[in-house]
Amino acid sequence: MTEIASPYISRPRILVLGVQPATPPFRIVEIDGRVVGEARTVIDVLEAAAAYGITVHDLDDPAVVRWVGGDKFTWTAR
């Protein structure tokens, strides 16, 4: 298979990893492949993005934000 024939998989600038069991639980946020901090709410994700000059218009757009181990509503360990 050549590169031209392979499907394009976008890599969003923001990656929110799965919930870490702690008190309170949190999710690790990566921007451009670098860990930038912890998020306890979706507001924390938006603030981290803004700090790096990223304006997020749609948290459900996989080209902008990738949610691992849940979605924007998942903030507790399963």
Secondary structure as GFF3:
##gff-version 3
##sequence-region A 1 78
A	DSSP	three_ten_helix	3	5	.	.	.	ID=ss1
A	DSSP	beta_strand	14	20	.	.	.	ID=ss2
A	DSSP	beta_strand	26	31	.	.	.	ID=ss3
A	DSSP	beta_strand	34	39	.	.	.	ID=ss4
A	DSSP	alpha_helix	42	51	.	.	.	ID=ss5
A	DSSP	beta_strand	65	67	.	.	.	ID=ss6
###
